[in-house]
């Protein structure tokens, strides 16, 4: 058992070393063609911002579809279910993409800040070193503020997705008019959660734009 645990830890350590080496090689390749980590970070923040804007549209569309379902007064109920399910799946995919984009930001940001910290020791001019150290500290603070806003968006999406999934499943298992009546009480909860989520998204998008502008300045 102990040997198995040691082997597992060794494998994880080797895997981390391999991934780190791959990332280093990736950034080194970009630097050879004149693209620095700073530029990659800005690009990834822009991608995450755009991803959140896409998620904003998907969740809004899902809410509209659910609201329309509650007003259902005839027709093919299965079609209404499929339409809501499509909106749920699109929202879920959008949420997954947001998480993926945020993780990519963290990856390059860590590499950038580690490099910056290391290069501070290369200064011979104490004044320039202090200025660079101050800039690093300010950039980290702004980055952390932005990242926290993005992670709040990520967290806020989950209860909305859970509620949508519950309602989609309930409708799937009860394709009749009485199911619509049972779901009517859920509309207020979904509206409240989506409204809160959209507010978090706007905050994160604003933080992203501010960070991008600061890095470009």
Secondary structure per residue as TSV (DSSP state, phi and psi in degrees):
chain	resnum	aa	ss	phi	psi
A	1	X	-	360.0	-44.7
A	2	X	H	-62.4	-42.0
A	3	X	H	-62.9	-37.7
A	4	X	H	-64.6	-41.1
A	5	X	H	-65.2	-41.5
A	6	X	H	-62.0	-44.4
A	7	X	H	-62.7	-39.0
A	8	X	H	-65.1	-45.3
A	9	X	H	-63.9	-39.5
A	10	X	H	-64.3	-40.2
A	11	X	H	-63.8	-45.1
A	12	X	H	-61.8	-41.6
A	13	X	H	-62.9	-44.0
A	14	X	H	-65.2	-38.9
A	15	X	H	-64.0	-42.8
A	16	X	H	-63.3	-40.5
A	17	X	H	-63.2	-40.7
A	18	X	H	-64.6	-45.3
A	19	X	H	-65.0	-40.1
A	20	X	H	-62.2	-43.1
A	21	X	H	-63.9	-39.8
A	22	X	H	-64.2	-42.6
A	23	X	H	-64.5	-42.3
A	24	X	H	-61.1	-42.9
A	25	X	H	-65.2	-37.8
A	26	X	H	-62.1	-49.8
A	27	X	H	-67.1	-36.9
A	28	X	H	-63.1	-38.8
A	29	X	H	-63.7	-41.6
A	30	X	H	-66.9	-39.1
A	31	X	H	-64.5	-30.4
A	32	X	H	-65.4	-25.8
A	33	X	T	-104.0	17.1
A	34	X	T	87.5	14.6
A	35	X	-	-107.2	114.4
A	36	X	-	-89.5	164.4
A	37	X	H	-57.9	-34.9
A	38	X	H	-57.7	-44.1
A	39	X	H	-68.5	-38.7
A	40	X	H	-63.6	-41.2
A	41	X	H	-60.8	-46.8
A	42	X	H	-60.4	-43.6
A	43	X	H	-59.8	-41.1
A	44	X	H	-73.0	-32.5
A	45	X	H	-65.8	-41.0
A	46	X	H	-61.8	-41.7
A	47	X	H	-63.3	-42.0
A	48	X	H	-66.4	-38.9
A	49	X	H	-61.4	-46.7
A	50	X	H	-63.7	-37.2
A	51	X	H	-64.4	-39.2
A	52	X	H	-67.6	-36.0
A	53	X	H	-65.3	-38.0
A	54	X	H	-65.9	-42.4
A	55	X	H	-63.7	-37.2
A	56	X	H	-58.5	-44.2
A	57	X	H	-66.8	-40.1
A	58	X	H	-67.2	-43.2
A	59	X	H	-69.2	-36.5
A	60	X	H	-63.6	-42.0
A	61	X	H	-64.8	-38.8
A	62	X	H	-64.4	-40.5
A	63	X	H	-63.2	-42.9
A	64	X	H	-63.0	-39.2
A	65	X	H	-67.1	-39.5
A	66	X	H	-67.1	-40.7
A	67	X	H	-61.4	-40.2
A	68	X	H	-66.0	-36.6
A	69	X	H	-63.6	-40.6
A	70	X	H	-62.2	-28.4
A	71	X	T	-88.1	6.5
A	72	X	-	-55.9	127.5
A	73	X	-	-138.4	37.1
A	74	X	S	135.7	158.1
A	75	X	S	110.5	-164.8
A	76	X	-	-84.8	109.5
A	77	X	H	-66.6	-31.3
A	78	X	H	-65.0	-35.7
A	79	X	H	-65.8	-38.8
A	80	X	H	-64.5	-40.7
A	81	X	H	-62.0	-46.0
A	82	X	H	-63.6	-37.1
A	83	X	H	-65.0	-44.2
A	84	X	H	-66.3	-40.4
A	85	X	H	-63.0	-39.0
A	86	X	H	-61.6	-41.7
A	87	X	H	-67.7	-37.7
A	88	X	H	-63.2	-47.0
A	89	X	H	-63.4	-39.2
A	90	X	H	-65.4	-38.7
A	91	X	H	-67.3	-40.6
A	92	X	H	-63.2	-44.7
A	93	X	H	-63.1	-39.4
A	94	X	H	-64.3	-40.5
A	95	X	H	-64.5	-41.6
A	96	X	H	-62.3	-38.4
A	97	X	H	-67.6	-38.1
A	98	X	H	-60.4	-46.4
A	99	X	H	-60.0	-44.3
A	100	X	H	-60.1	-43.9
A	101	X	H	-67.0	-39.4
A	102	X	H	-64.7	-42.3
A	103	X	H	-61.2	-37.5
A	104	X	H	-67.9	-34.3
A	105	X	H	-62.6	-48.0
A	106	X	H	-59.0	-39.5
A	107	X	H	-59.7	-51.3
A	108	X	H	-75.4	-31.3
A	109	X	H	-64.3	-42.4
A	110	X	H	-61.1	-43.4
A	111	X	H	-64.3	-41.9
A	112	X	H	-64.4	-47.8
A	113	X	H	-68.6	-35.8
A	114	X	H	-63.7	-43.2
A	115	X	H	-64.2	-44.4
A	116	X	H	-60.1	-46.0
A	117	X	H	-60.6	-43.4
A	118	X	H	-65.2	-41.7
A	119	X	H	-71.9	-16.6
A	120	X	G	-60.1	-31.9
A	121	X	G	-72.7	-10.2
A	122	X	G	-86.1	-10.0
A	123	X	-	-70.4	140.2
A	124	X	-	-104.8	-20.6
A	125	X	-	-91.0	112.1
A	126	X	H	-62.9	-36.7
A	127	X	H	-66.0	-45.8
A	128	X	H	-64.4	-36.1
A	129	X	H	-63.6	-44.9
A	130	X	H	-62.2	-40.7
A	131	X	H	-63.6	-42.1
A	132	X	H	-67.8	-39.2
A	133	X	H	-62.3	-41.1
A	134	X	H	-64.9	-41.7
A	135	X	H	-64.2	-40.2
A	136	X	H	-61.2	-45.9
A	137	X	H	-61.9	-43.3
A	138	X	H	-65.1	-42.0
A	139	X	H	-65.0	-40.9
A	140	X	H	-62.0	-42.8
A	141	X	H	-61.5	-45.9
A	142	X	H	-66.5	-39.5
A	143	X	H	-62.8	-47.1
A	144	X	H	-62.6	-37.6
A	145	X	H	-63.0	-44.0
A	146	X	H	-64.9	-44.7
A	147	X	H	-63.5	-40.4
A	148	X	H	-61.3	-39.6
A	149	X	H	-64.1	-41.1
A	150	X	H	-65.6	-41.3
A	151	X	H	-67.9	-31.5
A	152	X	H	-65.0	-38.9
A	153	X	H	-61.1	-46.9
A	154	X	H	-56.0	-45.2
A	155	X	H	-68.6	-38.6
A	156	X	H	-68.9	-23.3
A	157	X	H	-71.6	-29.7
A	158	X	H	-64.9	-46.8
A	159	X	H	-64.1	-32.9
A	160	X	H	-65.8	-44.9
A	161	X	H	-63.2	-39.8
A	162	X	H	-63.5	-42.3
A	163	X	H	-66.9	-42.8
A	164	X	H	-61.5	-43.3
A	165	X	H	-61.9	-43.6
A	166	X	H	-58.4	-44.8
A	167	X	H	-70.4	-36.7
A	168	X	H	-64.0	-44.3
A	169	X	H	-65.4	-41.4
A	170	X	H	-61.2	-43.2
A	171	X	H	-66.0	-39.1
A	172	X	H	-60.2	-39.9
A	173	X	H	-86.3	-7.6
A	174	X	-	-140.2	66.9
A	175	X	-	-78.5	71.5
A	176	X	S	-149.2	167.7
A	177	X	H	-61.8	-33.0
A	178	X	H	-65.0	-26.6
A	179	X	H	-64.6	-35.9
A	180	X	H	-62.2	-43.1
A	181	X	H	-61.6	-38.2
A	182	X	H	-67.6	-28.0
A	183	X	H	-86.6	-13.2
A	184	X	G	-59.4	-34.3
A	185	X	G	-70.2	-14.2
A	186	X	G	-83.1	-19.0
A	187	X	H	-59.7	-44.3
A	188	X	H	-60.2	-41.2
A	189	X	H	-64.3	-45.3
A	190	X	H	-64.8	-42.5
A	191	X	H	-60.3	-43.6
A	192	X	H	-64.2	-45.2
A	193	X	H	-66.4	-40.9
A	194	X	H	-67.7	-40.8
A	195	X	H	-60.2	-43.4
A	196	X	H	-64.1	-42.3
A	197	X	H	-62.1	-45.4
A	198	X	H	-63.1	-34.3
A	199	X	H	-66.2	-42.9
A	200	X	H	-62.7	-39.3
A	201	X	H	-63.8	-43.2
A	202	X	H	-63.2	-38.2
A	203	X	H	-63.4	-46.8
A	204	X	H	-65.0	-39.1
A	205	X	H	-65.2	-40.8
A	206	X	H	-64.2	-42.1
A	207	X	H	-63.3	-38.2
A	208	X	H	-63.7	-46.2
A	209	X	H	-62.6	-39.3
A	210	X	H	-65.8	-40.5
A	211	X	H	-66.8	-42.7
A	212	X	H	-60.0	-45.0
A	213	X	H	-63.4	-40.3
A	214	X	H	-65.8	-41.3
A	215	X	H	-69.5	-28.2
A	216	X	H	-83.5	-17.1
A	217	X	-	-77.6	360.0
